[in-house]
Amino acid sequence: MMKIESPWMLNLQRKRPLIRLSENADVDVVIIGGGISGISTAYFLLTQTDHHVIILEKNTLSSGASGHNAGQAVAAFEAPYTNLIGRYGKEITDNTYTKVNDAFSSLKSMAEYASSEIIEEEALALFSSLDSAKERMKNPSSTKLYVPSDSNEPDAIYLEDFNRQTWSSGYCAATGYRAGIVNCPHLIENISERLLDEYQDRFEIYEDSTADEIIFEDDMVRTSCNGHIVKSSSAVLCTNGYGGFSLKSDSQRPFLNGSIQPVAGYMIGRINSPAPSGVRSYVPQNPSEPYYYVTRYCVNSRSLTCAGGLDTRLDNWNEIEAWTKSDERKCSMIEAFLLRKLSGFSGPRNFQWKGLMGYTDTGVRLAGKDPEIDSLYYNVGCNGIGILHSVLSAVIICKQMNGNPYPRTFFDPLIQSQDSKGYPDAVQLSMPPFKE
Ligand SMILES: Cc1cc2nc3c(=O)[nH]c(=O)nc-3n(C[C@H](O)[C@H](O)[C@H](O)COP(=O)(O)OP(=O)(O)OC[C@H]3O[C@@H](n4cnc5c(N)ncnc54)[C@H](O)[C@@H]3O)c2cc1C
């Protein structure tokens, strides 16, 4: 029977009771949102500072994008490398690529702490034209160029079994890139349990606890939640971009998360169709055609094949809550693509779901301290690819709270605010949300 939920979430074994915020609190840091951004931020703050930390989550941990993704930890961005250099300069762009790549080791340390597995793989992006693949090789995270053995490309690696290795037919070149496959809800749950146990005196998680209003005063942040007030020295927004709560301060400048727009990403899945683990993405020849990505995850003889694509702009944040005929049709389109192109996939799908992506107007994540409000930090704007970026953002925030400088990345809210104001047409996403 078809399930309308991600298998990551359905297979999650949770032992913790759900605790709502039911009294006022006074802490050092309030984290709003319990996805991978919120948990990573809590992990680094607890293990590397002596701050007292609270997470407020409006549903349950992982109920947002973190429970509904494809699990691909990749140092990739929505905007093309050359576009990013044009906007932020080579030094900051290359530094950001390096730092996101370095976030693999932070993610691995989190996974080790949580006794959660990360499968490391060389992922492959598939192209219908050799030129497009060669263009992708300019991107610093690309590792190798692969072509079928009957090709003529001296700089590439020839593969006898190109179709088997790419799990597909109809593509003529592939580029490699580093990837990890991570079961985000499992990681988040295990880290939470261990942190709650280890830092009982200075860590709490409250679920079913929506932050309704956050007021930034001179020396304090007041967060209203469930009719109570959480006072803190700082607040970290890890809300992905979800709207529905208000932020207030004396600053005249709009809050930077205000421009984030909701986009739905669609996925289908099939369990127990055994295949080795791996990550593939299928890049269309024509950018107006849909882009699809596939994860195969095989752990303890249980396997999951899942595929996503067809990112679609939503009119409002609430649209993510209901399942419609149009959602159903998009999942059928993904399945039709797999049946046509993915070798070894004979369907049918037994899971389908959608998840919320928060698109910033620059197509780039926001990470770090607000340019004007010292007590406000952002770890928001997933823009479709965001697992490693969330972890890096947590590292940046922890360093900043410790008073240590961090080499500049283009996630910096100051850079983002200037980009957003100075180049209103700068956003040219390489994989724009799909429009029908
Ligand atoms: C279909 C899909 C596929 C994806 N695939 C990949 C992939 O393969 N690789 C990759 O790197 N990225 C992928 N992503 C993106 C990735 O999942 C996100 O970047 C990442 O999960 C974002 O984590 P987050 O913690 O910032 O946001 P979320 O996981 O969305 O967490 C935000 C949390 O904030 C809570 N919240 C919001 N408002 C409030 C409030 N007022 N009070 C309290 N809580 C609040 C929400 O309930 C939510 O739990 C995908 C996303 C989708 C949707």
The ligand as a Tripos MOL2 file, in Angstrom:
@<TRIPOS>MOLECULE
LIG
   53    58     1     0     0
SMALL
NO_CHARGES

@<TRIPOS>ATOM
      1 C1         12.4110   16.7520   -1.0160 C.3       1 LIG1
      2 C2         13.7060   17.2940   -0.4870 C.ar      1 LIG1
      3 C3         14.8940   16.6660   -0.8280 C.ar      1 LIG1
      4 C4         16.0910   17.1720   -0.3430 C.ar      1 LIG1
      5 N1         17.2300   16.4850   -0.6100 N.ar      1 LIG1
      6 C5         18.4020   16.9360   -0.1090 C.ar      1 LIG1
      7 C6         19.5970   16.2180   -0.2910 C.ar      1 LIG1
      8 O1         19.6040   15.1230   -0.8240 O.2       1 LIG1
      9 N2         20.7570   16.7630    0.1600 N.ar      1 LIG1
     10 C7         20.7790   17.9560    0.8220 C.ar      1 LIG1
     11 O2         21.8650   18.4240    1.2050 O.2       1 LIG1
     12 N3         19.6560   18.6310    1.0670 N.ar      1 LIG1
     13 C8         18.4710   18.1450    0.6360 C.ar      1 LIG1
     14 N4         17.3290   18.8020    0.9090 N.ar      1 LIG1
     15 C9         17.4250   19.9930    1.7390 C.3       1 LIG1
     16 C10        17.6540   19.6040    3.1860 C.3       1 LIG1
     17 O3         16.6950   18.6600    3.5800 O.3       1 LIG1
     18 C11        17.5540   20.8680    4.0120 C.3       1 LIG1
     19 O4         18.5410   21.7740    3.6160 O.3       1 LIG1
     20 C12        17.7360   20.6180    5.4910 C.3       1 LIG1
     21 O5         16.9910   19.5240    5.9450 O.3       1 LIG1
     22 C13        17.2880   21.8770    6.1970 C.3       1 LIG1
     23 O6         17.3200   21.6350    7.5600 O.3       1 LIG1
     24 P1         16.7560   22.7470    8.5180 P.3       1 LIG1
     25 O7         16.9650   22.2480    9.8750 O.co2     1 LIG1
     26 O8         17.3500   24.0510    8.1280 O.co2     1 LIG1
     27 O9         15.2180   22.8610    8.1310 O.3       1 LIG1
     28 P2         14.0090   21.9020    8.5450 P.3       1 LIG1
     29 O10        14.4260   20.4960    8.5910 O.co2     1 LIG1
     30 O11        12.8870   22.2680    7.6460 O.co2     1 LIG1
     31 O12        13.7050   22.3340   10.0130 O.3       1 LIG1
     32 C14        13.0920   23.5540   10.3270 C.3       1 LIG1
     33 C15        12.2530   23.2780   11.5510 C.3       1 LIG1
     34 O13        11.7970   24.5130   12.0890 O.3       1 LIG1
     35 C16        10.5240   24.2890   12.6650 C.3       1 LIG1
     36 N5          9.8780   25.5880   12.8220 N.ar      1 LIG1
     37 C17         9.5340   26.4630   11.8500 C.ar      1 LIG1
     38 N6          8.9800   27.5610   12.4040 N.ar      1 LIG1
     39 C18         8.9910   27.3850   13.7380 C.ar      1 LIG1
     40 C19         8.5500   28.1650   14.8520 C.ar      1 LIG1
     41 N7          7.9970   29.3620   14.6750 N.pl3     1 LIG1
     42 N8          8.7160   27.6650   16.0920 N.ar      1 LIG1
     43 C20         9.2840   26.4540   16.3020 C.ar      1 LIG1
     44 N9          9.7050   25.6710   15.2780 N.ar      1 LIG1
     45 C21         9.5690   26.1340   14.0230 C.ar      1 LIG1
     46 C22         9.8510   23.3820   11.6300 C.3       1 LIG1
     47 O14         8.7580   22.6760   12.1690 O.3       1 LIG1
     48 C23        11.0120   22.4670   11.2180 C.3       1 LIG1
     49 O15        11.0480   21.2640   11.9670 O.3       1 LIG1
     50 C24        16.1070   18.3350    0.4570 C.ar      1 LIG1
     51 C25        14.9150   18.9540    0.8210 C.ar      1 LIG1
     52 C26        13.7260   18.4310    0.3670 C.ar      1 LIG1
     53 C27        12.4500   19.0820    0.7870 C.3       1 LIG1
@<TRIPOS>BOND
     1     1     2 1
     2     2     3 ar
     3     2    52 ar
     4     3     4 ar
     5     4     5 ar
     6     4    50 ar
     7     5     6 ar
     8     6     7 ar
     9     6    13 1
    10     7     8 2
    11     7     9 ar
    12     9    10 ar
    13    10    11 2
    14    10    12 ar
    15    12    13 ar
    16    13    14 ar
    17    14    15 1
    18    14    50 ar
    19    15    16 1
    20    16    17 1
    21    16    18 1
    22    18    19 1
    23    18    20 1
    24    20    21 1
    25    20    22 1
    26    22    23 1
    27    23    24 1
    28    24    25 2
    29    24    26 1
    30    24    27 1
    31    27    28 1
    32    28    29 2
    33    28    30 1
    34    28    31 1
    35    31    32 1
    36    32    33 1
    37    33    34 1
    38    33    48 1
    39    34    35 1
    40    35    36 1
    41    35    46 1
    42    36    37 ar
    43    36    45 ar
    44    37    38 ar
    45    38    39 ar
    46    39    40 ar
    47    39    45 ar
    48    40    41 1
    49    40    42 ar
    50    42    43 ar
    51    43    44 ar
    52    44    45 ar
    53    46    47 1
    54    46    48 1
    55    48    49 1
    56    50    51 ar
    57    51    52 ar
    58    52    53 1
@<TRIPOS>SUBSTRUCTURE
     1 LIG1         1 GROUP 0 **** ****
